[in-house]
Amino acid sequence: MSSPKPSLDALRIDRSALPRDRGGAGWIWLLVVLAAGAAGYFFWSKRTVLPVVQTTTVAALATDGSARATLLNASGYVTARRSATVSSKVTGKVIEVRVDEGMEVKEGQLLARLDASNVEAALRLSEAQLAAARSALDETRSNMELAERELARFADLAESGAASRSDLDRADYLARSLAGRLRKQNADVAVAEADVAQWQQQVLDTTILAPFDGVVTSKNAQPGEMISPMSVGGFTRTGICTIVDMASLEIEVDVNESFINRVRAGQPVEATLDSYPEWKIPAKVIAIIPTADRQKATVKVRVGFEQIDPRVLPDMAVKVAFKSDESAPAGMSVVIPKSAVHDDQGSSIVWVLDGEEVERRAVSVSLTNGDQSTVSAGLSPGETIVTSSSAALGDGRRVKLANR
């Protein structure tokens, strides 16, 4: 008898014998709950973190009407209109330097000397040649006087017939020959005198003098070094020292060409050196250089100090505030720190503290002087305003004071 044929039902798996997994869905729900809790905690913690603010109380200040509004702020450097690196007219070796950094010098004062041994020797030679030319001239002059007397004597003898015509001609020739030699030797003496003057000038060129009154800001050469009026490379110096006329100090400022219309010649300026931030230096605009820098889009402005002070030094960094001609009205004004004023789409606003919340307040700023701003409208003395915040503020947002 044959065995039964296999069917497809025999290939099916019997899952009734396998255990059921009842914990998979529970783990999924647990992960969802934890994620939701973490997200809720994150947003809740963000809402509870309050901005930390610094505040100040609005103060009233009596003004005398002398303060001027600031139209433009810029920065620049102190420069000297008269400054020179002093050099020699000839190439030579430095044998003496009589100046040092910080020394005050007067016009014509001796700064340094070069080796003049060669030119002094040439000067002595030319002086000897001049002396020889003068001696020869004196000899010819004596011979000329004798020849003129002989010519006069032979002329008298020739009239009386005691001397021949040839003797008279010989005496006349000798007199005229000596006269020509005298003229030549006079010219030789003039040439020798010019040669002496030339060598005297070359000796003088080995002494270097101060061209104007000033202060030595740098010393560029030492004894034993070579110096030349032109750059020849190697170890040859081109100057002895640099002299600055401190009376010619002024400020050079690059003003953006978009704001140059706020600047004019003679305009009052308040300058502040970075080295002395509390020192306000009165100044004024000297001139606006009539050309623009196309690379930087700026115009150079020269600003002069009202009075030169020894604390002002060349190349110092300086900030300038171009002032208006009109002064702030006299009376009581509200003064707040400049950091408390914010720009909001062209309007000036401050944040006023009301309890634990801040309020946005529009104000009118009439004057900015340094780090202080004068408010003409929008605030009252005694109100508390925010000067700085650890986060962005919004109208009605709660804040936390830094000192609590």
C-alpha positions in Angstrom: 0.0 0.0 0.0 1.5 3.5 -0.9 2.1 6.3 1.6 -0.1 9.6 1.5 1.2 12.6 -0.5 2.4 15.7 1.4 0.2 18.7 1.4 0.7 22.5 1.9 -1.0 22.4 5.3 1.9 20.4 6.6 4.2 23.4 6.0 2.3 25.8 8.3 3.9 26.8 11.7 1.8 26.2 14.8 2.0 29.5 16.8 -0.3 28.3 19.6 2.7 26.8 21.3 4.7 30.1 21.4 4.5 32.4 24.4 2.9 35.8 23.9 5.0 39.0 24.4 2.8 41.3 26.5 5.6 43.9 27.6 6.5 45.5 24.2 3.6 47.9 24.1 4.3 48.9 27.7 7.8 49.9 27.0 6.7 52.1 24.1 4.2 54.0 26.3 6.8 54.5 29.0 9.2 56.1 26.5 6.5 58.4 25.2 5.7 59.6 28.7 9.3 60.3 29.6 9.8 62.3 26.3 6.7 64.4 27.1 7.9 65.0 30.6 11.4 66.1 29.4 9.9 68.5 26.9 7.5 69.9 29.4 10.3 70.5 31.9 12.5 72.1 29.2 9.8 74.7 28.2 8.8 75.2 31.9 12.4 75.9 32.9 12.9 78.3 30.0 9.8 80.3 31.1 11.0 80.5 34.6 14.5 81.9 33.8 14.2 85.7 34.2 16.5 88.2 32.5 19.0 89.7 35.0 19.1 93.5 34.7 21.2 96.4 35.9 19.2 99.5 36.8 19.7 103.1 37.8 17.6 106.0 39.0 16.9 108.9 36.7 18.6 112.0 38.1 17.9 115.7 37.5 20.8 118.0 36.6 20.9 121.7 36.5 22.5 123.0 33.3 24.0 126.5 32.7 23.3 126.4 28.9 27.0 125.8 28.0 26.6 122.2 26.9 26.4 121.5 23.1 24.8 118.7 21.3 27.0 116.1 19.6 26.4 115.9 15.9 29.0 113.2 15.0 31.5 111.0 16.7 34.7 109.8 15.0 38.2 108.6 15.8 41.6 109.5 14.6 45.3 110.1 15.6 47.4 113.0 16.8 49.8 114.1 14.0 52.5 116.8 13.7 52.3 119.2 10.8 56.0 119.9 11.1 58.2 116.9 11.5 61.6 116.1 9.9 64.1 113.3 9.8 67.3 115.3 9.8 70.1 114.1 7.5 73.3 115.4 6.0 73.9 116.9 2.5 76.9 114.6 1.9 77.8 111.0 2.5 80.2 110.5 5.4 81.0 108.7 8.6 79.4 109.9 11.8 81.9 110.8 14.5 79.7 112.5 17.0 76.0 112.6 17.9 74.9 115.2 20.5 71.2 114.4 20.8 69.0 111.7 22.4 65.3 110.8 22.5 63.2 113.3 24.3 65.7 116.1 24.1 64.5 119.6 23.2 66.5 121.3 20.5 66.6 124.9 19.2 66.9 126.0 15.6 70.5 126.0 14.5 71.7 123.8 17.4 74.5 121.3 16.5 73.0 117.7 16.3 75.9 115.7 14.9 79.2 115.9 13.1 80.7 113.8 10.3 84.3 113.0 9.5 85.7 116.1 7.8 89.4 115.2 7.6 89.4 114.9 3.8 87.6 118.1 3.0 89.6 120.0 5.7 92.8 118.9 3.9 91.4 120.1 0.6 90.4 123.3 2.2 93.9 123.9 3.4 95.3 123.2 -0.1 92.9 125.7 -1.7 93.8 128.3 1.0 97.5 127.8 0.1 96.8 128.2 -3.6 94.9 131.4 -2.8 97.8 132.8 -0.9 100.2 132.0 -3.7 97.9 133.6 -6.2 97.7 136.8 -4.1 101.5 136.8 -3.8 102.0 136.6 -7.5 99.5 139.3 -8.0 101.4 141.6 -5.6 104.6 141.0 -7.5 103.0 141.7 -10.9 101.4 144.9 -9.5 104.9 146.1 -8.4 106.4 145.3 -11.8 103.5 147.1 -13.4 104.2 150.3 -11.4 107.8 150.2 -12.5 106.9 149.6 -16.1 104.6 152.6 -16.1 107.3 154.8 -14.7 109.8 153.6 -17.3 107.2 154.3 -20.1 106.7 157.8 -18.8 110.5 158.4 -18.6 111.1 157.1 -22.2 108.3 159.2 -23.5 109.9 162.4 -22.1 113.3 161.4 -23.5 111.9 160.6 -26.9 110.3 164.1 -27.1 113.8 165.7 -26.4 115.5 163.3 -28.8 117.5 161.6 -26.0 115.9 158.2 -26.5 115.1 156.3 -29.7 111.7 155.3 -30.9 112.5 151.6 -30.4 113.3 152.2 -26.7 109.9 153.9 -26.3 108.1 151.1 -28.0 109.9 148.5 -25.9 108.8 150.3 -22.7 105.2 150.6 -23.9 105.1 146.9 -24.8 106.4 145.9 -21.4 103.8 148.1 -19.6 100.9 146.6 -21.6 102.1 143.1 -21.1 102.3 143.5 -17.4 98.8 145.1 -17.4 97.4 141.9 -19.1 99.2 139.7 -16.7 97.8 141.7 -13.8 94.2 141.2 -15.1 94.8 137.4 -15.4 96.2 137.1 -11.9 93.3 139.1 -10.5 91.0 136.5 -12.2 93.2 133.7 -10.7 92.8 135.2 -7.2 89.0 135.3 -7.7 88.9 131.6 -8.8 91.1 130.6 -5.8 88.7 132.5 -3.5 85.7 130.7 -4.9 87.5 127.4 -4.5 88.2 128.2 -0.9 84.5 129.1 -0.3 83.4 125.8 -1.9 85.6 123.7 0.4 84.5 125.8 3.4 80.9 125.0 2.5 81.7 121.3 2.3 83.3 121.4 5.7 80.2 123.1 7.0 78.1 120.4 5.4 79.7 117.8 7.7 78.0 119.5 10.7 74.3 118.7 11.0 72.1 121.5 12.6 68.5 121.5 13.8 66.2 123.0 11.2 63.6 124.3 13.7 62.7 124.2 17.4 61.3 120.8 18.5 61.7 117.6 20.4 63.8 114.6 19.3 61.5 111.6 19.0 63.9 109.0 17.6 67.7 108.7 17.3 68.7 106.8 14.1 72.5 106.8 13.9 75.4 106.2 16.2 79.1 107.3 15.9 81.0 105.1 13.5 78.1 104.5 11.1 77.9 105.8 7.6 75.2 108.3 6.7 73.9 109.4 3.3 71.2 111.8 2.0 69.9 109.0 -0.2 69.2 105.4 0.3 72.2 103.4 -0.9 71.4 100.0 0.7 73.6 98.0 3.1 74.2 99.5 6.5 74.2 103.2 5.4 71.8 105.4 7.4 69.7 108.1 5.8 69.1 110.2 8.9 70.5 111.2 12.3 67.3 111.8 14.2 63.7 112.8 13.9 62.5 116.1 15.2 58.9 117.0 15.9 57.6 120.5 16.4 55.2 120.0 19.3 53.5 123.3 18.7 52.2 121.9 15.3 50.3 119.0 16.8 46.8 118.4 15.5 44.3 115.6 14.9 43.6 113.9 11.6 40.1 112.2 11.4 38.6 110.1 8.7 34.9 111.0 8.5 32.5 108.8 6.5 31.5 110.8 3.4 27.8 110.2 4.2 28.2 112.4 7.3 30.7 115.0 6.1 27.8 117.4 5.7 27.7 117.7 9.5 31.3 119.0 9.6 32.4 122.6 8.8 35.5 124.7 9.3 35.7 126.4 12.7 33.2 123.9 14.2 33.8 123.2 17.9 35.1 119.8 18.8 35.6 117.9 22.0 38.6 115.5 21.8 39.3 112.6 24.2 42.6 110.8 24.2 42.5 107.0 24.8 45.3 107.5 27.3 43.2 110.0 29.3 39.6 109.1 28.9 38.4 111.6 31.6 40.1 114.6 30.0 38.0 116.5 27.6 40.2 118.7 25.3 38.6 121.7 23.6 39.4 121.8 19.9 38.0 123.1 16.6 37.9 122.0 12.9 40.8 123.6 11.0 39.9 122.4 7.5 38.2 119.7 5.5 40.6 118.2 2.9 38.8 118.7 -0.4 39.1 115.1 -1.6 37.7 111.7 -0.7 39.3 108.3 -0.3 37.4 106.0 -2.8 38.7 102.9 -1.1 37.4 103.8 2.4 34.7 106.3 1.4 36.0 108.8 3.9 37.0 112.4 3.9 40.0 113.6 6.0 39.3 116.4 8.5 42.0 118.4 10.3 41.2 119.3 13.9 43.4 121.7 15.9 43.8 121.9 19.7 42.7 125.1 21.4 45.8 124.8 23.6 48.8 122.5 23.3 49.4 120.3 26.4 52.6 118.3 27.1 50.5 115.2 27.6 49.5 115.2 24.0 52.0 113.2 22.0 52.3 112.3 18.2 50.5 109.2 17.0 48.2 109.0 20.0 44.7 107.6 19.4 42.0 110.1 20.0 38.2 110.2 19.8 36.5 113.4 18.7 32.9 114.6 19.1 31.8 117.3 16.6 29.5 119.7 18.5 26.7 121.9 17.3 26.8 125.6 17.5 23.6 125.8 19.7 23.8 125.1 23.4 21.3 123.1 25.4 18.8 125.4 27.2 19.6 126.3 30.8 17.5 124.9 33.6 16.8 121.4 35.0 17.3 118.4 32.7 17.1 114.6 33.1 20.4 112.8 32.6 20.7 109.0 32.1 23.5 106.7 31.1 24.0 106.4 27.3 23.8 102.6 27.6 20.1 102.9 28.8 19.0 104.4 25.4 18.2 102.0 22.6 17.3 102.6 19.0 14.0 101.1 17.9 13.4 101.7 14.2 14.8 105.3 14.4 13.2 106.1 17.7 14.9 106.3 21.1 13.5 104.1 23.8 14.3 103.1 27.4 13.1 100.3 29.6 11.4 101.6 32.8 11.2 99.2 35.7 7.6 99.0 37.2 7.7 96.6 40.1 9.1 93.3 38.7 8.2 94.1 35.1 9.7 96.4 32.5 7.8 98.9 30.4 8.9 100.2 27.0 9.1 104.1 27.0 9.8 106.4 24.1 12.1 109.3 24.9 13.6 112.4 23.3 17.3 112.8 23.6 18.5 116.4 23.3 22.2 116.0 24.0 24.8 113.2 24.2 28.0 114.0 26.0 30.4 111.2 26.5 28.6 108.3 28.2 25.7 110.6 29.4 22.5 111.4 27.6 20.2 114.3 28.3 16.5 113.5 27.9 14.1 116.3 27.2 10.9 114.3 27.2 9.6 110.8 28.3 11.2 110.4 31.7 10.8 112.0 35.2 13.4 112.3 37.9 13.2 109.4 40.4 12.1 106.7 37.9 14.2 103.5 37.6 15.4 102.5 34.2 17.4 99.4 32.9 21.0 100.1 31.9 21.9 96.5 30.8 20.2 93.1 30.6 21.3 89.5 30.2 18.6 88.8 27.7 16.2 90.6 25.3 13.4 92.5 27.0 9.8 92.9 26.0 7.0 95.1 27.2 5.6 93.7 30.4 8.2 91.0 30.8 9.3 90.1 34.3 12.9 90.6 35.2 15.3 90.0 38.1 17.5 92.6 39.6 21.2 91.9 39.5 21.7 92.8 43.2 19.0 90.4 44.5 
